[in-house]
Amino acid sequence: MNTTATTGLVLGKYAPFHKGHQLVLETALRETTRVICLIYDTPLTDAPLQVRASWIKRLHPQAALTVIPCWDGPDGYGLDPENEKRQNDYILKVLNERLHGQRITHFFSSEPYGASVARALGAKDCRVDEARARVPVSGTKIRENPFQHRAFLAPEVYSDLITRVVFMGAMSTGKTTLAQTLAARYQTAWMPEYGREYWEKHQKNRRIALDAFDAIATGHIEREDRLIMEANKYLFVDTNAITTYVFAQDYHGHAPALLTTLAQKAQTRYDLFFLCEDDIPYDNTWDRSGDQKRHWFQRMVTADLAERRIPYIRLRGPLEERIAKVTAILARFKKFHSLAETIAPAEIS
């Protein structure tokens, strides 16, 4: 690190933010005392500008880094004089308006336009892995096949490219079968219900303590997060912290504080909520309390979803009918888009 105060600049669309971008940013953080990162809006990805900015902030929380979202940034970057001037004028405008004319001493990039930007800034042109020898990937390749190139993405980034699909409902409503079957069909990963595994290991006289529900929720989330790098476009999840919350309410009349918080976070953790209805034959295993209890618990789950204002899609009928409905919805669904744009209102409860 230089002893003299220096300021580096990096910029890009970061669609998505991959390890090549990280290399450029980490070099800038190492070689200058302060780094400004401009991130541009772009139609190249459905990931909103705020989400892409959050990747950078989460992966590089250093106080020396300032991330500036640029909603009105110019499109593309051409090496012809007209495009260069338009791009460079915009950079200077942002620095003047947002940073009061902050002097940039180093411009870091891995692109040929580095020379033009550095010249406009009166800064040192610092190229990082321009030949893509250290990180042989590009944003274009990743957008074409995120799963194939996921090794070049941090889990925090890849997770936001995955559509998380969760199946809700009482016991014996087909959640596990659906998650497992759809994962096989889409050649992706699925998350089993951790609560059932935990309950079978720790129950005493078919009961567990109140604090056990915190362990169930945190254990489920930890496993789910570890699975994310194995997911190919979709991750199918059998229940979540909201289900655990309802179980705690049923067992003890209330839920512990941590579980309550995790259930609140679950409201935005998943992209699609499917409610598996209790209209299929009941599988009366030793760990269940009967069909009457199933119907009662189903009403509790449904009421909780309604209280949280979570849009959910009901799944009724035999397995193939449910699979057909999920498949049709996934074919139209777009992450980070309004449900109303991709799913018929009649399909959402």
C-alpha positions as CSV (number, residue, x, y, z in Angstrom):
1,M,0.0,0.0,0.0
2,N,1.3,3.4,-0.9
3,T,2.0,5.9,1.9
4,T,0.8,8.8,-0.2
5,A,-3.0,9.1,-0.5
6,T,-4.1,7.8,-3.9
7,T,-7.5,7.1,-5.4
8,G,-8.3,4.3,-7.8
9,L,-11.3,4.1,-10.0
10,V,-13.0,0.9,-11.4
11,L,-16.2,0.7,-13.4
12,G,-18.5,-1.8,-15.1
13,K,-21.9,-3.3,-15.4
14,Y,-20.9,-6.4,-13.4
15,A,-23.5,-8.5,-15.1
16,P,-22.7,-10.6,-13.1
17,F,-19.8,-9.6,-10.8
18,H,-17.3,-12.4,-11.4
19,K,-13.9,-13.3,-10.2
20,G,-12.2,-11.4,-13.0
21,H,-14.0,-8.2,-11.8
22,Q,-12.9,-9.2,-8.2
23,L,-9.3,-9.4,-9.3
24,V,-9.4,-5.9,-10.8
25,L,-11.1,-4.5,-7.7
26,E,-8.8,-6.3,-5.2
27,T,-5.8,-5.0,-7.1
28,A,-7.1,-1.5,-6.9
29,L,-7.8,-1.9,-3.1
30,R,-4.3,-3.2,-2.6
31,E,-2.5,-0.5,-4.7
32,T,-4.4,2.6,-3.7
33,T,-5.7,4.1,-0.4
34,R,-9.2,4.7,-1.7
35,V,-11.3,3.1,-4.5
36,I,-14.3,4.4,-6.3
37,C,-16.5,1.9,-8.1
38,L,-19.0,3.0,-10.7
39,I,-21.6,0.4,-11.5
40,Y,-23.9,1.0,-14.5
41,D,-27.5,0.0,-15.1
42,T,-27.9,-2.4,-18.0
43,P,-30.5,-4.5,-19.9
44,L,-28.0,-7.3,-20.2
45,T,-29.3,-8.9,-17.0
46,D,-32.5,-9.1,-15.0
47,A,-30.5,-8.6,-11.8
48,P,-31.3,-5.0,-10.7
49,L,-28.6,-2.4,-10.2
50,Q,-29.1,-2.5,-6.4
51,V,-28.6,-6.3,-6.4
52,R,-25.4,-6.0,-8.4
53,A,-24.1,-3.2,-6.2
54,S,-24.8,-5.3,-3.1
55,W,-22.6,-8.1,-4.5
56,I,-19.6,-5.8,-4.5
57,K,-20.4,-4.4,-1.0
58,R,-20.9,-7.8,0.6
59,L,-17.7,-9.2,-1.0
60,H,-15.6,-6.1,-0.3
61,P,-16.9,-4.4,2.8
62,Q,-13.7,-2.3,3.2
63,A,-14.2,1.3,4.3
64,A,-11.8,2.3,1.6
65,L,-14.3,1.3,-1.1
66,T,-17.2,3.6,-2.3
67,V,-19.7,2.0,-4.7
68,I,-21.8,4.4,-6.8
69,P,-24.8,3.1,-8.7
70,C,-25.1,4.9,-12.1
71,W,-28.7,4.8,-13.3
72,D,-28.1,7.0,-16.3
73,G,-24.9,5.5,-17.5
74,P,-24.1,5.3,-21.2
75,D,-24.7,2.1,-23.1
76,G,-21.8,-0.1,-24.2
77,Y,-18.2,1.1,-24.7
78,G,-16.9,1.7,-28.2
79,L,-13.2,2.5,-28.9
80,D,-14.1,5.1,-31.6
81,P,-13.5,8.8,-30.6
82,E,-17.2,9.7,-30.4
83,N,-18.0,6.8,-28.0
84,E,-14.8,7.4,-26.0
85,K,-15.7,11.1,-25.5
86,R,-19.3,10.3,-24.5
87,Q,-18.2,7.7,-21.9
88,N,-15.4,9.8,-20.5
89,D,-17.6,12.9,-20.2
90,Y,-20.1,10.8,-18.2
91,I,-17.4,9.6,-15.8
92,L,-16.1,13.1,-15.2
93,K,-19.7,14.3,-14.7
94,V,-20.3,11.6,-12.0
95,L,-17.0,12.4,-10.3
96,N,-17.8,16.1,-10.3
97,E,-21.5,15.8,-9.1
98,R,-21.2,12.9,-6.7
99,L,-17.7,13.3,-5.4
100,H,-17.1,17.0,-5.7
101,G,-14.4,16.6,-8.4
102,Q,-12.5,13.9,-6.6
103,R,-9.0,13.5,-8.2
104,I,-8.4,10.0,-9.6
105,T,-4.8,8.9,-9.6
106,H,-5.2,5.4,-11.0
107,F,-7.7,3.8,-13.3
108,F,-7.9,0.0,-13.1
109,S,-9.4,-2.1,-15.8
110,S,-8.9,-5.2,-17.9
111,E,-10.0,-3.6,-21.1
112,P,-8.4,-1.7,-24.0
113,Y,-10.5,1.4,-23.1
114,G,-8.4,1.8,-20.0
115,A,-6.0,4.0,-22.0
116,S,-8.7,6.5,-23.0
117,V,-10.3,6.7,-19.6
118,A,-7.0,7.1,-17.8
119,R,-6.0,9.9,-20.2
120,A,-9.3,11.7,-19.6
121,L,-8.8,11.5,-15.9
122,G,-5.1,12.3,-15.9
123,A,-4.6,9.1,-14.1
124,K,-2.3,6.1,-14.4
125,D,-3.6,3.4,-16.7
126,C,-3.5,0.1,-14.7
127,R,-4.4,-3.0,-16.7
128,V,-5.2,-6.2,-14.7
129,D,-5.2,-9.5,-16.5
130,E,-6.2,-8.0,-19.9
131,A,-5.4,-11.3,-21.6
132,R,-7.8,-13.2,-19.3
133,A,-4.9,-15.6,-18.4
134,R,-5.6,-15.6,-14.6
135,V,-9.4,-15.6,-14.8
136,P,-10.4,-17.0,-18.2
137,V,-14.0,-16.0,-18.3
138,S,-16.2,-13.1,-19.4
139,G,-19.6,-11.8,-18.4
140,T,-21.0,-12.9,-21.8
141,K,-20.0,-16.5,-21.2
142,I,-21.4,-16.6,-17.7
143,R,-24.8,-15.1,-18.9
144,E,-25.0,-17.8,-21.6
145,N,-24.5,-20.6,-19.0
146,P,-24.2,-19.6,-15.4
147,F,-24.2,-23.2,-14.1
148,Q,-21.3,-24.2,-16.4
149,H,-19.2,-21.2,-15.3
150,R,-20.3,-21.0,-11.7
151,A,-16.7,-21.6,-10.5
152,F,-16.0,-18.0,-11.5
153,L,-18.7,-16.7,-9.3
154,A,-18.8,-16.2,-5.5
155,P,-21.7,-18.0,-3.8
156,E,-23.2,-14.6,-2.8
157,V,-23.5,-13.8,-6.5
158,Y,-24.5,-17.2,-7.9
159,S,-27.2,-17.4,-5.2
160,D,-29.0,-14.4,-6.7
161,L,-29.0,-16.0,-10.2
162,I,-30.9,-19.1,-8.9
163,T,-34.6,-19.2,-8.6
164,R,-35.5,-20.6,-5.2
165,V,-38.8,-22.6,-5.2
166,V,-40.2,-23.6,-1.9
167,F,-43.0,-26.1,-1.3
168,M,-45.2,-25.4,1.7
169,G,-48.0,-27.3,3.3
170,A,-48.9,-29.7,6.1
171,M,-47.3,-33.1,6.6
172,S,-48.1,-35.7,3.9
173,T,-49.1,-33.2,1.2
174,G,-46.5,-34.3,-1.3
175,K,-43.8,-31.6,-0.8
176,T,-40.8,-34.0,-0.7
177,T,-42.0,-36.0,-3.8
178,L,-42.5,-32.8,-5.7
179,A,-39.1,-31.3,-4.8
180,Q,-37.2,-34.5,-5.6
181,T,-39.1,-35.2,-8.8
182,L,-38.7,-31.7,-10.2
183,A,-35.0,-31.6,-9.3
184,A,-34.5,-34.7,-11.3
185,R,-36.5,-33.3,-14.2
186,Y,-34.5,-30.0,-14.2
187,Q,-31.2,-31.7,-13.4
188,T,-30.6,-29.5,-10.4
189,A,-30.4,-29.7,-6.6
190,W,-33.2,-30.0,-4.0
191,M,-33.2,-29.3,-0.3
192,P,-34.9,-32.0,1.9
193,E,-36.8,-31.0,5.0
194,Y,-34.2,-30.8,7.7
195,G,-36.8,-30.5,10.4
196,R,-37.9,-34.1,9.9
197,E,-34.4,-35.4,10.1
198,Y,-33.8,-33.4,13.3
199,W,-37.0,-34.5,14.9
200,E,-36.4,-38.1,14.3
201,K,-33.0,-37.9,16.0
202,H,-34.0,-35.7,18.9
203,Q,-37.6,-36.3,19.7
204,K,-38.6,-37.7,23.0
205,N,-42.1,-39.1,23.2
206,R,-42.8,-37.4,19.9
207,R,-41.9,-33.9,21.4
208,I,-38.9,-31.6,21.1
209,A,-37.9,-28.5,23.2
210,L,-38.7,-25.0,22.2
211,D,-35.1,-24.1,21.5
212,A,-34.8,-27.1,19.1
213,F,-36.9,-25.1,16.6
214,D,-34.1,-22.5,16.3
215,A,-31.7,-25.3,15.6
216,I,-34.0,-26.7,12.9
217,A,-34.4,-23.4,11.1
218,T,-30.7,-22.5,11.2
219,G,-29.6,-26.0,10.2
220,H,-32.0,-26.0,7.2
221,I,-30.8,-22.6,6.0
222,E,-27.1,-23.6,6.4
223,R,-27.6,-26.7,4.3
224,E,-29.7,-24.8,1.7
225,D,-26.9,-22.3,1.3
226,R,-24.3,-25.0,0.9
227,L,-26.4,-26.6,-1.9
228,I,-26.7,-23.4,-3.9
229,M,-23.5,-24.0,-5.9
230,E,-25.0,-27.3,-7.0
231,A,-28.2,-25.7,-8.3
232,N,-28.8,-25.3,-12.0
233,K,-31.1,-22.4,-12.5
234,Y,-33.5,-23.7,-9.8
235,L,-33.3,-24.9,-6.2
236,F,-36.3,-26.8,-5.1
237,V,-36.9,-26.6,-1.3
238,D,-39.0,-28.8,0.9
239,T,-40.4,-26.4,3.5
240,N,-38.7,-23.5,5.2
241,A,-38.4,-21.5,8.4
242,I,-42.1,-20.4,8.1
243,T,-43.2,-24.1,8.4
244,T,-40.9,-24.5,11.4
245,Y,-42.4,-21.4,12.9
246,V,-45.9,-22.9,12.5
247,F,-44.7,-26.2,14.1
248,A,-43.3,-24.3,17.1
249,Q,-46.7,-22.5,17.5
250,D,-48.4,-25.8,17.3
251,Y,-46.1,-27.6,19.8
252,H,-45.6,-24.7,22.3
253,G,-48.1,-22.0,21.6
254,H,-45.3,-19.6,20.6
255,A,-42.0,-19.5,18.7
256,P,-38.5,-18.4,19.9
257,A,-37.1,-15.0,18.9
258,L,-34.5,-16.3,16.4
259,L,-37.0,-18.5,14.6
260,T,-39.4,-15.6,14.4
261,T,-36.7,-13.5,12.7
262,L,-35.7,-16.3,10.3
263,A,-39.4,-16.8,9.4
264,Q,-39.7,-13.1,8.6
265,K,-36.6,-13.3,6.4
266,A,-38.0,-16.3,4.6
267,Q,-40.7,-14.1,3.2
268,T,-38.2,-12.7,0.7
269,R,-35.7,-15.5,0.6
270,Y,-37.7,-17.5,-1.9
271,D,-38.8,-16.5,-5.4
272,L,-41.9,-18.8,-5.7
273,F,-44.1,-20.2,-2.9
274,F,-46.2,-23.3,-3.8
275,L,-48.8,-24.5,-1.3
276,C,-49.3,-28.3,-1.6
277,E,-53.0,-28.9,-0.8
278,D,-54.1,-31.7,1.5
279,D,-56.4,-33.4,-1.1
280,I,-54.2,-36.4,-1.7
281,P,-54.3,-39.7,0.3
282,Y,-52.8,-39.4,3.8
283,D,-49.6,-41.5,4.4
284,N,-50.0,-42.5,8.0
285,T,-46.4,-43.0,9.2
286,W,-45.4,-43.5,12.8
287,D,-44.2,-39.9,13.2
288,R,-47.5,-38.3,12.1
289,S,-50.6,-37.5,14.1
290,G,-53.4,-38.5,11.7
291,D,-55.3,-37.1,8.8
292,Q,-57.4,-34.9,11.0
293,K,-54.3,-33.2,12.4
294,R,-53.0,-32.8,8.8
295,H,-56.1,-30.8,7.8
296,W,-55.8,-28.7,11.0
297,F,-52.1,-28.0,10.4
298,Q,-52.8,-27.1,6.7
299,R,-55.2,-24.4,7.8
300,M,-52.5,-23.0,10.1
301,V,-49.9,-22.9,7.3
302,T,-52.4,-21.3,4.9
303,A,-53.4,-18.7,7.5
304,D,-49.7,-17.9,8.2
305,L,-49.0,-17.3,4.5
306,A,-52.0,-15.0,4.4
307,E,-51.0,-13.1,7.4
308,R,-47.5,-12.5,5.9
309,R,-49.1,-11.3,2.6
310,I,-47.0,-13.8,0.7
311,P,-48.3,-14.6,-2.8
312,Y,-48.5,-18.3,-3.2
313,I,-49.7,-20.8,-5.8
314,R,-51.9,-23.7,-4.9
315,L,-51.1,-27.2,-6.1
316,R,-54.0,-29.7,-6.2
317,G,-54.6,-33.1,-7.6
318,P,-52.3,-36.0,-8.3
319,L,-48.5,-35.7,-8.7
320,E,-48.4,-35.3,-12.5
321,E,-51.0,-32.5,-12.4
322,R,-49.0,-30.7,-9.8
323,I,-45.8,-31.1,-11.8
324,A,-47.5,-29.8,-14.9
325,K,-48.6,-26.7,-13.2
326,V,-45.2,-26.0,-11.6
327,T,-43.5,-26.6,-15.0
328,A,-45.8,-24.3,-16.8
329,I,-45.2,-21.5,-14.3
330,L,-41.5,-21.9,-14.3
331,A,-41.5,-21.6,-18.1
332,R,-43.0,-18.1,-17.8
333,F,-41.4,-17.0,-14.5
334,K,-38.7,-14.4,-14.5
335,K,-36.7,-13.7,-11.4
336,F,-36.7,-10.0,-10.3
337,H,-39.9,-9.4,-12.3
338,S,-43.4,-8.8,-11.0
339,L,-45.4,-12.0,-10.6
340,A,-48.2,-10.3,-12.3
341,E,-46.1,-10.0,-15.5
342,T,-45.4,-13.8,-15.7
343,I,-48.2,-15.6,-13.9
344,A,-51.9,-15.3,-14.4
345,P,-53.7,-13.7,-11.4
346,A,-56.0,-16.7,-11.1
347,E,-52.9,-18.9,-10.4
348,I,-51.9,-16.8,-7.4
349,S,-53.8,-17.0,-4.1
